[in-house]
Amino acid sequence: MLVIRLQRVGRKGHAQFRVVVQDSRRTPTSGKIVAQLGTYDPHAKTVKIDAEKASFYLEHGAQPSPRVTMLLKAEKIKLPEWVKIAEKKESKIRHPEKLRRNQPKEEPVIEAPAVEAAAVEETVAVEAPAEVEVEAPVEAVAEEPKAE
């Protein structure tokens, strides 16, 4: 059975793919392919597929992989009815309680207007007790030389 799949090419850390038709019993890295249909660059999101070749192999029973199915659909190549289109999975949040939107909202602190703040400072100053003078310690007096 023939399959249409992606074959990884490109340097380490910068993958690029060929869209190839291959026997399903072979691995994509074996290098033995029936036909090359196009290329896919996931970094630049560019897809180049020969629509005539792709539709020919699809009509003759080649089974596309899920990713290739998405690429063919994006290129508006007509897919046979028997091709299964993978549904987009719903993402799951691991720890929803840690999200900011799920945290309890803090009430904003309302500051008093400047006029009231000045009045409060004046009342505090008036009500404060007067400072008491503290006499010097006895030791400090003993150390002073006596005047003769």
C-alpha positions as a Markdown table, in Angstrom:
| # | Residue | x | y | z |
|---|---|---|---|---|
| 1 | Met | 0.0 | 0.0 | 0.0 |
| 2 | Leu | 1.3 | 3.5 | -0.8 |
| 3 | Val | 1.3 | 6.3 | 1.7 |
| 4 | Ile | 1.9 | 10.0 | 1.4 |
| 5 | Arg | 4.1 | 11.2 | 4.2 |
| 6 | Leu | 6.6 | 13.7 | 5.2 |
| 7 | Gln | 10.3 | 12.9 | 4.9 |
| 8 | Arg | 12.6 | 15.0 | 7.1 |
| 9 | Val | 15.5 | 16.8 | 5.4 |
| 10 | Gly | 17.5 | 19.9 | 6.5 |
| 11 | Arg | 20.1 | 20.5 | 9.1 |
| 12 | Lys | 19.9 | 19.8 | 12.8 |
| 13 | Gly | 17.6 | 22.1 | 14.6 |
| 14 | His | 16.1 | 23.5 | 11.3 |
| 15 | Ala | 13.8 | 20.8 | 9.9 |
| 16 | Gln | 12.4 | 20.9 | 6.4 |
| 17 | Phe | 10.2 | 18.2 | 4.9 |
| 18 | Arg | 9.6 | 16.6 | 1.6 |
| 19 | Val | 6.1 | 15.4 | 0.8 |
| 20 | Val | 6.7 | 11.9 | -0.7 |
| 21 | Val | 4.8 | 8.9 | -1.9 |
| 22 | Gln | 6.3 | 5.7 | -0.4 |
| 23 | Asp | 5.6 | 2.1 | 0.3 |
| 24 | Ser | 4.0 | 1.8 | 3.7 |
| 25 | Arg | 6.5 | -1.0 | 4.7 |
| 26 | Arg | 9.5 | 1.3 | 4.4 |
| 27 | Thr | 10.6 | 3.9 | 6.8 |
| 28 | Pro | 10.7 | 7.6 | 5.7 |
| 29 | Thr | 14.5 | 7.6 | 6.2 |
| 30 | Ser | 15.1 | 4.6 | 3.9 |
| 31 | Gly | 15.3 | 7.0 | 0.9 |
| 32 | Lys | 13.4 | 4.7 | -1.4 |
| 33 | Ile | 10.4 | 6.7 | -2.6 |
| 34 | Val | 7.9 | 6.3 | -5.4 |
| 35 | Ala | 7.5 | 10.0 | -6.1 |
| 36 | Gln | 8.2 | 13.4 | -4.6 |
| 37 | Leu | 5.1 | 15.6 | -4.5 |
| 38 | Gly | 6.5 | 18.8 | -2.9 |
| 39 | Thr | 8.1 | 20.4 | 0.1 |
| 40 | Tyr | 7.0 | 21.8 | 3.5 |
| 41 | Asp | 8.9 | 24.3 | 5.7 |
| 42 | Pro | 7.4 | 24.6 | 9.1 |
| 43 | His | 9.5 | 27.6 | 10.1 |
| 44 | Ala | 8.3 | 29.8 | 7.2 |
| 45 | Lys | 5.0 | 28.0 | 7.0 |
| 46 | Thr | 5.5 | 27.5 | 3.2 |
| 47 | Val | 4.0 | 24.5 | 1.3 |
| 48 | Lys | 4.7 | 23.6 | -2.3 |
| 49 | Ile | 2.8 | 20.6 | -3.5 |
| 50 | Asp | 2.2 | 19.4 | -7.1 |
| 51 | Ala | -1.6 | 19.2 | -7.2 |
| 52 | Glu | -1.8 | 17.0 | -10.2 |
| 53 | Lys | 0.6 | 14.3 | -8.9 |
| 54 | Ala | -1.1 | 14.4 | -5.4 |
| 55 | Ser | -4.6 | 14.0 | -6.8 |
| 56 | Phe | -3.4 | 11.1 | -9.1 |
| 57 | Tyr | -1.9 | 9.2 | -6.1 |
| 58 | Leu | -4.9 | 9.9 | -4.0 |
| 59 | Glu | -7.3 | 8.6 | -6.7 |
| 60 | His | -5.2 | 5.4 | -6.9 |
| 61 | Gly | -5.4 | 4.7 | -3.2 |
| 62 | Ala | -2.4 | 6.3 | -1.5 |
| 63 | Gln | -3.2 | 7.0 | 2.1 |
| 64 | Pro | -2.0 | 10.5 | 3.4 |
| 65 | Ser | -0.7 | 10.9 | 6.9 |
| 66 | Pro | -2.7 | 13.2 | 9.3 |
| 67 | Arg | -0.2 | 16.1 | 8.8 |
| 68 | Val | -0.1 | 15.7 | 5.0 |
| 69 | Thr | -3.9 | 15.6 | 5.0 |
| 70 | Met | -3.9 | 19.0 | 6.7 |
| 71 | Leu | -1.4 | 20.3 | 4.2 |
| 72 | Leu | -3.4 | 19.0 | 1.2 |
| 73 | Lys | -6.6 | 20.5 | 2.6 |
| 74 | Ala | -4.8 | 23.9 | 3.1 |
| 75 | Glu | -3.6 | 23.8 | -0.5 |
| 76 | Lys | -7.2 | 23.1 | -1.6 |
| 77 | Ile | -6.5 | 19.8 | -3.2 |
| 78 | Lys | -9.7 | 17.7 | -3.4 |
| 79 | Leu | -9.5 | 14.7 | -1.0 |
| 80 | Pro | -11.4 | 11.5 | -1.6 |
| 81 | Glu | -14.3 | 10.7 | 0.8 |
| 82 | Trp | -12.5 | 7.9 | 2.5 |
| 83 | Val | -9.7 | 10.1 | 3.7 |
| 84 | Lys | -10.1 | 10.8 | 7.4 |
| 85 | Ile | -9.5 | 14.4 | 8.4 |
| 86 | Ala | -8.2 | 14.6 | 12.0 |
| 87 | Glu | -10.2 | 16.9 | 14.2 |
| 88 | Lys | -8.4 | 19.6 | 16.1 |
| 89 | Lys | -7.8 | 18.5 | 19.7 |
| 90 | Glu | -9.0 | 20.8 | 22.5 |
| 91 | Ser | -6.0 | 21.9 | 24.6 |
| 92 | Lys | -6.1 | 21.1 | 28.2 |
| 93 | Ile | -4.8 | 23.4 | 30.9 |
| 94 | Arg | -2.7 | 21.5 | 33.5 |
| 95 | His | -3.1 | 23.7 | 36.5 |
| 96 | Pro | -6.0 | 26.1 | 36.0 |
| 97 | Glu | -5.9 | 27.3 | 39.6 |
| 98 | Lys | -2.6 | 29.0 | 39.0 |
| 99 | Leu | -3.9 | 31.2 | 36.2 |
| 100 | Arg | -4.3 | 34.9 | 37.0 |
| 101 | Arg | -7.8 | 35.0 | 35.7 |
| 102 | Asn | -8.8 | 32.3 | 38.3 |
| 103 | Gln | -7.2 | 34.1 | 41.3 |
| 104 | Pro | -9.5 | 36.1 | 43.7 |
| 105 | Lys | -9.6 | 39.8 | 42.7 |
| 106 | Glu | -8.0 | 42.2 | 45.1 |
| 107 | Glu | -9.9 | 45.3 | 46.1 |
| 108 | Pro | -8.1 | 48.5 | 45.1 |
| 109 | Val | -6.9 | 50.7 | 48.0 |
| 110 | Ile | -8.6 | 54.1 | 47.9 |
| 111 | Glu | -6.4 | 56.8 | 49.1 |
| 112 | Ala | -7.8 | 59.9 | 51.0 |
| 113 | Pro | -7.8 | 63.2 | 49.1 |
| 114 | Ala | -4.8 | 65.5 | 49.7 |
| 115 | Val | -6.9 | 68.0 | 51.7 |
| 116 | Glu | -8.0 | 65.5 | 54.2 |
| 117 | Ala | -4.5 | 64.1 | 54.6 |
| 118 | Ala | -3.1 | 67.6 | 55.5 |
| 119 | Ala | -5.9 | 68.1 | 58.1 |
| 120 | Val | -5.1 | 64.7 | 59.6 |
| 121 | Glu | -1.4 | 65.6 | 59.9 |
| 122 | Glu | -2.2 | 68.9 | 61.7 |
| 123 | Thr | -4.4 | 67.1 | 64.3 |
| 124 | Val | -1.7 | 64.6 | 64.9 |
| 125 | Ala | 0.8 | 67.3 | 65.5 |
| 126 | Val | -1.4 | 69.2 | 67.9 |
| 127 | Glu | -2.3 | 66.1 | 69.9 |
| 128 | Ala | 1.2 | 64.8 | 70.2 |
| 129 | Pro | 2.8 | 65.4 | 73.7 |
| 130 | Ala | 5.6 | 67.9 | 74.0 |
| 131 | Glu | 9.1 | 66.4 | 74.1 |
| 132 | Val | 10.8 | 66.2 | 77.5 |
| 133 | Glu | 14.4 | 67.2 | 77.8 |
| 134 | Val | 16.6 | 64.4 | 78.9 |
| 135 | Glu | 19.6 | 65.3 | 81.2 |
| 136 | Ala | 23.0 | 64.1 | 80.3 |
| 137 | Pro | 24.1 | 60.9 | 81.9 |
| 138 | Val | 26.2 | 61.0 | 85.1 |
| 139 | Glu | 29.3 | 59.4 | 83.4 |
| 140 | Ala | 29.5 | 62.1 | 80.8 |
| 141 | Val | 29.5 | 64.8 | 83.6 |
| 142 | Ala | 32.3 | 63.0 | 85.5 |
| 143 | Glu | 34.6 | 62.9 | 82.5 |
| 144 | Glu | 34.5 | 66.7 | 82.0 |
| 145 | Pro | 37.6 | 68.4 | 83.4 |
| 146 | Lys | 36.9 | 70.9 | 86.3 |
| 147 | Ala | 37.7 | 74.5 | 85.6 |
| 148 | Glu | 40.0 | 76.2 | 88.1 |
